[in-house]
């Protein structure tokens, strides 16, 4: 079997880079993309290298970032621009292979094993992609090249920005094993602390540990990490458009004030459900199940879910079920945050046609909402609003683009 050639591309400081692209006056200055402080999530979402050099970190509250870096520029997130550039970058990738697997908005794996006769070696393809992304889109990307997905991702992290790093099969131990074990994908803080307590500080230490001991300490993930450290990852790169990539589509928000009435809940749920519905249409799915998450003002969190009578993706259906779940399960306390998630997804082409009146109503509702999607795409999200959204502008002006798309590898074990 021929050795695979896997690339992992990682857009450098993606959100901050896009902001500087559209605002040249910010270039060369420390900048951070910040959540809305008035909406109670004023933390650093992304930062550029100038801010990073002053120890500004993702997750820092605004006051801390200002303390570390006086004069730092704060900008709000513009998810529509980030989504646009993410799609444009993936179009470039797709010209080199149809095996492109997204890992968030700013990262992708590419399997170019079958592309080398047309485009050159893996390193040459990586260099071509870097140059095109920079010249055509104005942002930079770092690319790791290796024989599996884990080491390709590791490579993209080793040199930044705008760099290609190759980790070859016959010398990966020289490059990978001296690195801190926390650099390995899926070694989070808790796992890192467990390994550290047992004297495992490098990837080499992990590779040479007893796999049965790792299984005892970490469960089956211990065996998986041992395989990764030894270069034994064989997971494939999914094809573009593979429907199995996305498992759920959801959105959540922390409200700018506690939600105390049904009307408050209706407004927030409308924003969330419209966002989820539009994203389902964008990715070509319907859903069977809707999951609602509620966090009250004492930070107690519950999740409940229900089945749609007919699988669909209309905001109306998702809202009605979400609100019914809220009425049934809310504990009476003021609500701090809500989440809505569409689950049990199926490609829309699997949807069964029906002559039932309810199915016909759903079809008409789908057509109506698709028209609204088109208008918002052309003229902005707030160009078309439901009447309820005018009753409280502070609640209804929440950014609708904070969607969270859950991929299988996000829950690897």
N, C-alpha and C positions, 0 to 999 in steps of 0.2 A: 504493500500500500504506500503511495506517494505521501510525503510529508505535506501537511496542510500549510497554507500561507494565510495567516489571519492578521488583519489590521484592527487596531482600536483607535478611533479618532475622538479627540476631546477638544472641543472649542474652548479656547483660553479665556477665562474670566468672562463668560459668555454674556450675561446680562449687562455687566459694566462695559464690555467692549461694544455692544450694540448701542448703548447710551452715548458713548463717546463718538461713535460713528455718526450719529444724528446730531450731536452737539460738539463740533470741533473745538469750541471754546473750553471744554473740559479736559481736552487731551493734555497729558503731562501733569495734571493736577490729581491729588488723591481724591477718589470718588467712591461712593458706596450707594448701592440701590437699597432703599429703605422702605419697609412696610409703613403703613399709615399710623403715626403715633396716636392720632385721635381715635383710631379704631382699635387701640390697645394691642397692636402688634408692631410697634415701632422698633424693629430689630433689623440688623444688617442682613440682607438677603444675598448680596454679592458685592464684591469690591474689586478694584483694579490693582495692578502691581504696586503703584505708588502708595496706595492705602495699606496694602499687605506688608510693604516694607516697614511700615510704622506699627506693625503688629495688630492691625484691625482684622478681626476675624468674623466669619459668617456666624450669625447668632448673637453678636454683641448688641446690647441695647444702644440707642442713639447717644446717650450721655457718655457711655464708656468709649465709643468710637471717637467722640469729640475730645475726650480727655487724652486718648492715645495720640490723636492726630488733629491738633488745632487747625482750623481752616479747611477741614475736609468738606467736600461738596456732597450733599445728599440729593438724590433724585428718586421720584416714585417709580415703581415698576410699570413697564409697558408690555404686558404679556402678548398683545397682538403683534408687536414687532418681533418679539423673541420667537413666537410661533412661525411667523413669516420666514425669518432667517433660518430657522431649524428646517423648514420644508425645502428651502432653496439649497441648503447644504446637502440634504439627502438626495436631491435631484442630481447633484454633482457626483455623489457616491454611486448612484444607480447607473451612471454611464460606464462604470468599471466592473460592476457585478450586480446580479440580481439578489445576492445574499447579503442583505443589509439588515441588521437587527438593532433597533434603537434601544438605548439605555438612558432614559430621560431625554430632555430636550436637546442637550448639548453633547451627548456621547452616542457613538454607534460602533458596533463591530461589523467588519466586512470580511467575507471569505473570498479572496482573490486567487485561490488555487487554480481555477480554470481560466484565469485572465492573463496569465504571464506571457503567453505567446503573442498576445495582442499589445500589451502595455508594458512589458518588461518585468523585472523582479519585483518582489514585494516592496523593497526599499524604494525602487524607482516609482512605483505606483503611489506610494505614500508621499514622495516628494512632489509628484505631479498634482496630487490632491491638495497639498498644502499651498502650492503656488496658485492654483486656481481659486481656492477659497479666499485667499488674501487679495488677489487681483480682481476677482469678480464680485465679491461680497464685502470686502473691506474689514474682515475679522480674521484672526489667526487660529490655527488648529495645530495641536501636537498629536503625532501618530506613533503608536507602538506597533512593531512588526514582529510576529513570532509564529510558533507552530501550534499555539492553542490560544483560546480566548483569555485565560487568566493572565498569561505572561504578556500578551499583547496589551492588555489594559495596564499592567504593571509598567510596561515600556512607555506608554503615553504619559505616565506620571513622572517618569525619571527626568525628562528634560522639558522645560517650559520657558518661554512660549515658543511657538512656531518651530518645532524640532521633530526630527524623525529618529527613533531609537529602535535598534534591531536587537532582539534576543534570540540567538540561534540555538537550535536543538543540541548541538554538540558542545556548547560552552555556556549553557544557561546557569550551571552551578556557580561559575565564576562571577556572573553578574547578579544573579538573584539571591543566592544563599547568604551573602553578607548583609543583605538589607534587613531593617527591622521587621519583625513579624507583623506589626500593625499595618504594613504596606500591602499585605496580601488581601485580595478581595474577600469580603465576608468576615474578616477579623475585626469586629467592632470593639468598642471599649470594654464591655463585660468579658468577651472572649480573650482580649488582650491581657486583662488583669489576671484571669485564670491561668493563662500560659506563663505570664511573668512570675506568678507565685511559684511555679514549678520549674523555674530556671530556663524557660524557653523565651529567648529575646530576639532571635533572628529567624529568618525563614529556613536557614540551614539547620538550626536547632530543631525546628518543627519537622523538617524532612527526615532527620535522623532519630527522631523520637520513636518510641514503641507505639505502633498504631493502636494496639489494644488498650494501652494506657490512655491514649488520647480519646478513645471511644468511652472509656470509663469516666474521664473528666468532662467531656463535652458532648457525649451522646454520639449519634451517627455523624454529626457535623465534624467530629474529630477525625474520622476516617476521610471525609471529603477534603478537609484542609490538608491532611497528610498527603493525599493524592495530588492536590494542587501544588504543594511545595515541591513534590518530586516530578512535576511536569507531566502528570498523568491525566490532565483534563481532556476529555474527548467530546464535550458538549458541542453540538452543531450551531452554526450561525443560521438563524431563520431567514427565509426568503422575504423580500419586500412584500408587504401586504399580507403576510401570514396572519390569519385571523386568530390563531392561538396565542399571538403575542400579548394581546390585551385581555386581561381577565375581568377587570371591573373598570368603570368610569365613574368618577365621583368628584364632588366639590365640597368644600367646607369653609366656614368663615366664623370669626369672632366678631360679634356685633359691637358697634360703637357705644352702645349702652345696653343695660339688661333689658331683655324682652319680657314684658309683663302682661301683654294681652294677646288674644288670638289674632288680632289685626297685625301686631308686630310680627308674630310667627308667620303669618301668611305672606307678608312682604319679603322676609328673608328667604322663606321656602320658594317663593316665586323666582327670585334671583338665582338660587342654587339649581332649581329644577330646570329652568330655561337653559342654564349653562350645560348641565348634564345632557339634556335632550339634544342641544346643538352639537355637542361633541360626539354623541352616538351617531348622529347623521353624518358627521364628518368622517368617522371611521367605518361607517357601513354596518352598524349593529342595531339589533333590537334587544330588549332585556325581558326576562321573566320575573325577576325579583327586584324589589326596591328596599334598600337598607337606610334607616334613619338613625343618626347619632345625635344625642342631646347632652350638653354639659350645662349644669345649672350654676347658679352664682356661688354655690359652695364647692364647686369643682367636681361634683359627682357626675360620672359619665355612664350613660347607658346606650346600648345599640339594640334596635329591634328591626325586624324585617317582615315583609309580606309579599305575597304573590299577586301579580297582575292577572286579571281574568283572561285577558288575551295578550300575549307578548307583543309589545310595541315600544315606541321610543318618544311618544309625544310628551311635551312638558305638562300638558293638562293631566294626563293619566298619572305621571310620576308625582305631580303635586298632590293630586287627590289622595293617592295612597300614602304619601309622606305625611300629609296633614291628619289623615285618619289614624296613622300610627302615633303621631304626637298626641292627639286627643285621648287615645287609649292608654298611653304609657307615661305621659308627663306626670311628675310628682307634685306639681303645684307651685314649685319654687320658680322665681325669675330665671330665665334662660340666658346663659352667657354666650354659648356658641352652638351651631348646628352643622350637621353634615348630611349630605344625601349621596347615596351611591347606587348605581345601577349594576346589578349582578346577574349571573346566569345568562351571559351574553350569547347571542347567535348571530351569524351573518344575516343581513337583511334578506339575502336571496333565498334563505331557508324558510322565510315566513310563508305560512300556508294561506292561500287565497280563500276567502270565505264570502258567501252571499248573505251572512247574518247581518241584520241592521246595525249591530254594535260595531262589526268590522268595517262596514261602510262609513260609519261616523268617524272611526279612527283614521280611515284613509283620507277623509276630507280634512280632518284636523291636521294630519301629517302634511298635506299639501299647503294648508294655511301657514303652518309653522316654517315650512321650507321657504315660502315666500318671504317671511319675516327674516329668516337667516340671510337671504340674499340682500335684502334692504340694509340690514345691519352691516353686512360685509362691505357694501358700497359706501354707506353714509355714516357708519359708526354705530356702536351698540345702542346708544341712547336715542338714536333717531326714531325708533319705534318702541313705545312703552305701553304696558298695561295701565289701565286707570288706577289700580290700587297703588302703583308705584309713585303716584303724585301725592299721596296722602302723607308721606313722611320722606322727604328728600334725603335726609341724613342716612336713613336705613337703605333706601332704594338705590343710592349712588355707589354702593359697594362695587368694586371691580369684579366683573363676572368671569375673568380669565384665570382665576387661581385654581384651575382644575388639577386633580391628582389622578394620573393614569397608572394603575398598578400592574406591573409586569410580573410574570412568573418568578423571575430571578430575584425580585425584591423579597420573596419569601422562599429562599432557596431550599431550606430543609423541609 
